[in-house]
Amino acid sequence: MRMAITGSTGMIGSTLISFFLSKGHSVTQITRQRVLKGAHQTPFLTWDPDAGQIDSQALEGHDAVIHLAGANVGERWSESYKKDILQSRVKGTRLLCQTLARLKDKPKVLLSASAVGYYGNHAPDKILDENSPQGQGFLPDVCQQWEEETKVAKDAGIRVVNMRFGVVLSKNGGALAKMWTPFQMGLGGVLGSGKQMMSWVALDEIPFIIGHLMNKDISGPVNLVSPQVVSNAQFTRVLGQVIKRPTIFHIPGFMIQLLFGEMGERLLLEGARVVPKRLQETGYQFHYPDLRSALEQAVR
């Protein structure tokens, strides 16, 4: 296959490029960089979502497009940065989808990132799948607008999958990378009540899931999460066991709010039990279905 990827220099994008190149596929990176940097020297095309510019001619003839670009939600949120989080997703998705819709040789499928933040915060015993309604708050609103921008591609006859990612487990990026040093020092512990649910997926699982989504007639929202949802307390205990470090500390909620503000409250103290219903219904077999195996792979 011939595929194009936005956000190609990020943690997920880099993993996908390595995986798909190893399988003999062709990858074009969609990047803001005029000179391609990084480990993968593949064909690339430039874009600037803020200026509404993209090399549309170079997009012709791809079989699949994977859209991952967007500002990092794991930084402290000021009001201006919250606007950046939203606009980086809305502007980029709008530009990409409008461009794809106008191509003569359109891709067969667009796999566009979203997040389980769509569902908002829920009690630990409430199970949510792709049919569950949108939650309330900043992150659900961002996800809803993000996904809405893919409609123009769908209307143009492109199969669109909205990939609702859970917490991606890798010690080289994301939430686990931020936890790594304190846990290695024996300073890891439960956050807040510890009851908040964590829907996660192993980084090394994602290329297999995306391959599955490319080859199945699936469209609309799909939860990219493991079937084993855990609480923060369970996650803390298993991570401590895997890296052989104590996890005796408890960080109260007010400290999280003081240190990280609204971002910490929404990402660290809240959560939801989100399950991969559509993946399982379409026959996907997880390589890392349980937290222990996923963490052992992540820390190797």
C-alpha positions in Angstrom: 0.0 0.0 0.0 0.9 3.6 -0.4 0.1 5.7 2.6 0.5 9.2 3.9 0.8 10.2 7.6 0.5 13.5 9.4 2.1 13.8 12.9 4.7 11.4 11.4 7.5 12.6 13.7 5.6 12.0 16.9 5.6 8.9 19.1 2.8 7.1 17.3 3.7 8.3 13.8 7.3 7.1 14.1 6.2 3.7 15.3 3.8 3.4 12.4 6.4 4.4 9.8 8.9 1.8 11.1 6.2 -0.9 11.1 4.8 -0.2 7.7 8.2 0.2 6.0 9.2 -3.2 7.5 6.1 -4.7 5.8 7.1 -3.3 2.4 4.6 -0.5 2.2 5.4 3.0 0.9 5.0 6.0 3.4 4.8 9.7 2.7 5.3 12.0 5.6 3.1 15.1 5.8 5.2 17.6 7.7 5.7 21.3 8.4 9.4 20.8 8.0 11.0 22.0 4.8 13.9 19.7 5.4 12.9 16.3 6.8 14.5 15.5 10.1 14.4 12.3 12.1 15.2 8.7 11.7 13.0 8.0 8.7 14.1 9.6 5.4 11.0 8.8 3.4 9.2 10.8 0.7 7.5 13.8 2.3 5.2 16.7 1.4 4.8 20.0 3.3 1.8 21.6 4.8 0.9 24.6 7.1 -2.6 24.2 8.6 -2.4 27.7 10.1 -1.9 29.2 6.7 -4.2 26.8 4.9 -1.4 25.5 2.7 -0.7 21.9 1.6 1.0 20.3 -1.4 -2.2 18.7 -2.8 -0.6 17.4 -5.9 1.8 15.2 -3.8 -1.3 13.7 -2.1 -2.7 12.2 -5.2 -2.7 8.4 -5.5 -2.3 7.3 -1.9 -4.3 4.3 -0.8 -4.7 5.4 2.8 -4.1 8.6 4.9 -3.4 8.5 8.7 -4.0 11.8 10.4 -2.4 12.1 13.8 -1.3 15.8 14.0 -2.4 18.0 17.0 -0.9 20.0 19.9 0.1 17.9 22.9 -2.7 17.8 25.5 -0.2 16.7 28.2 1.1 20.3 28.9 -0.4 22.7 31.4 -3.5 24.3 30.0 -3.8 28.1 29.9 -6.7 29.6 28.1 -4.5 30.4 25.1 -3.1 26.9 25.1 -6.6 25.4 25.2 -7.3 27.3 22.0 -4.1 25.9 20.5 -5.2 22.3 21.4 -8.6 22.9 19.7 -7.4 24.8 16.6 -4.5 22.5 15.9 -7.0 19.7 15.5 -9.8 21.6 13.8 -7.6 23.5 11.3 -5.4 20.6 10.4 -8.3 18.2 9.9 -10.3 20.7 7.9 -7.5 21.5 5.6 -6.6 17.8 5.1 -10.1 16.6 4.5 -11.1 19.4 2.1 -7.9 18.7 0.2 -8.6 14.9 0.0 -12.1 15.6 -1.1 -10.9 17.5 -4.1 -8.3 15.0 -5.3 -8.8 13.2 -8.6 -7.2 10.0 -7.2 -8.6 9.9 -3.6 -7.5 7.6 -0.9 -9.7 4.6 -0.1 -9.6 5.3 3.7 -8.8 8.1 6.1 -7.9 7.1 9.6 -8.2 10.2 11.7 -7.1 10.5 15.4 -9.5 11.4 18.1 -9.6 10.3 21.8 -11.6 8.6 24.5 -11.8 12.0 26.0 -14.9 12.2 23.8 -16.9 10.4 26.6 -15.9 12.6 29.5 -15.6 11.6 33.1 -17.7 8.7 34.5 -18.1 6.5 37.5 -15.9 3.4 37.5 -18.7 0.9 37.0 -20.2 2.6 33.9 -19.2 0.9 30.7 -18.8 3.0 27.5 -18.5 1.9 23.9 -18.7 3.6 20.5 -22.5 4.1 20.9 -22.2 6.0 24.1 -23.0 9.7 24.0 -20.6 12.6 24.1 -19.6 13.8 27.5 -19.4 17.3 28.9 -16.5 19.6 29.1 -13.5 20.8 27.2 -12.0 17.5 26.0 -15.4 16.1 24.8 -16.0 19.3 22.9 -12.5 19.2 21.3 -13.1 15.5 20.2 -16.5 16.3 18.8 -15.3 19.2 16.7 -12.2 17.2 15.7 -14.3 14.3 14.4 -16.9 16.6 12.8 -14.2 18.0 10.5 -13.8 14.6 8.8 -17.4 14.8 7.4 -16.3 16.5 4.2 -14.0 13.5 3.4 -16.8 11.1 4.1 -19.2 13.0 1.9 -16.6 12.8 -0.9 -16.8 9.0 -0.8 -13.7 8.3 1.4 -14.2 5.7 4.1 -13.4 7.5 7.4 -12.4 5.9 10.7 -12.3 8.1 13.8 -9.7 6.5 16.0 -10.5 7.3 19.7 -7.2 6.6 21.4 -6.9 5.7 25.0 -3.7 6.4 27.0 -0.8 5.1 24.9 1.8 3.2 26.9 5.4 3.9 26.0 8.3 4.9 28.2 9.5 7.1 25.4 6.5 9.4 25.3 3.1 10.2 26.7 1.8 9.6 30.2 4.1 6.7 31.0 7.2 8.7 30.1 6.2 11.4 32.6 5.7 8.8 35.3 8.9 6.9 34.5 11.5 8.9 36.6 9.5 9.2 39.8 8.5 5.5 39.6 12.1 4.4 39.0 13.1 6.4 42.1 10.5 4.6 44.2 8.3 7.8 44.4 5.4 6.5 42.4 2.0 6.3 43.9 -1.8 6.5 43.6 -3.2 9.8 42.3 -6.2 11.2 44.1 -8.8 8.5 45.0 -7.1 6.0 42.7 -10.6 4.9 41.6 -10.6 6.8 38.3 -10.5 4.4 35.4 -7.7 4.3 32.8 -8.5 3.1 29.3 -5.1 2.4 27.7 -3.5 0.8 24.6 0.1 -0.4 24.1 2.1 1.6 21.6 3.2 -1.6 19.9 -0.5 -2.6 19.5 -1.4 0.4 17.4 0.2 -0.6 14.1 -1.7 -4.0 14.2 -5.0 -2.2 15.0 -4.5 0.3 12.2 -3.7 -2.6 9.8 -6.9 -4.2 10.9 -8.9 -1.0 10.3 -7.4 -0.6 6.8 -8.4 -4.1 5.8 -11.9 -4.2 7.3 -15.0 -2.4 6.0 -15.2 -0.3 9.2 -16.1 3.4 9.4 -17.0 5.9 12.1 -15.7 5.9 15.7 -13.5 3.0 16.9 -12.1 2.9 20.4 -8.3 2.1 20.3 -8.1 0.7 23.8 -7.3 -2.6 25.4 -10.2 -4.8 26.7 -8.7 -4.6 30.2 -9.6 -1.3 31.7 -7.9 -0.6 35.1 -8.2 2.0 37.9 -5.3 4.3 38.7 -4.6 2.3 41.8 -4.4 -1.0 39.8 -2.2 0.6 37.2 0.1 2.0 39.9 0.4 -1.4 41.6 1.2 -3.3 38.3 3.7 -0.8 37.1 5.5 -1.0 40.5 5.6 -4.8 40.2 6.9 -4.7 36.6 9.8 -2.3 37.4 10.3 -3.8 40.9 9.8 -0.5 42.8 7.6 0.3 45.8 4.5 2.4 45.2 3.7 3.5 48.7 3.0 7.1 48.1 -0.4 8.8 47.7 -0.6 12.1 45.9 -3.9 13.9 46.9 -6.1 15.5 44.3 -5.4 19.0 45.5 -1.7 18.5 44.9 -2.4 17.4 41.3 -4.5 20.5 40.8 -1.9 22.7 42.3 0.9 21.2 40.2 -0.8 20.7 36.9 -4.0 22.9 37.0 -7.0 21.9 34.9 -4.9 19.5 32.7 -4.0 17.5 35.8 -7.6 17.4 37.0 -9.0 16.3 33.7 -6.3 13.8 32.6 -5.0 12.4 35.9 -8.0 12.6 38.3 -10.8 11.8 35.9 -11.4 8.8 33.6 -13.9 6.4 32.1 -14.3 2.6 31.5 -14.1 2.6 27.7 -14.1 -0.7 25.9 -13.1 -1.7 22.3 -16.5 -3.0 21.2 -16.1 -2.5 17.5 -12.6 -4.0 17.4 -13.8 -7.1 19.1 -16.9 -7.4 17.0 -14.8 -7.3 13.8 -12.5 -10.1 15.0 -9.4 -8.2 16.2 -7.2 -10.2 18.4 -5.1 -8.2 20.8 -1.3 -8.8 21.1 -1.2 -7.0 24.5 -4.6 -7.5 26.0 -3.6 -7.2 29.7 -1.7 -4.4 31.5 1.2 -6.5 32.7 2.2 -7.8 29.3 1.8 -4.3 27.8 4.0 -2.7 30.5 6.6 -5.4 30.3 6.8 -4.7 26.5 6.8 -0.9 27.1 9.7 -0.9 29.5 12.0 -3.3 27.5 
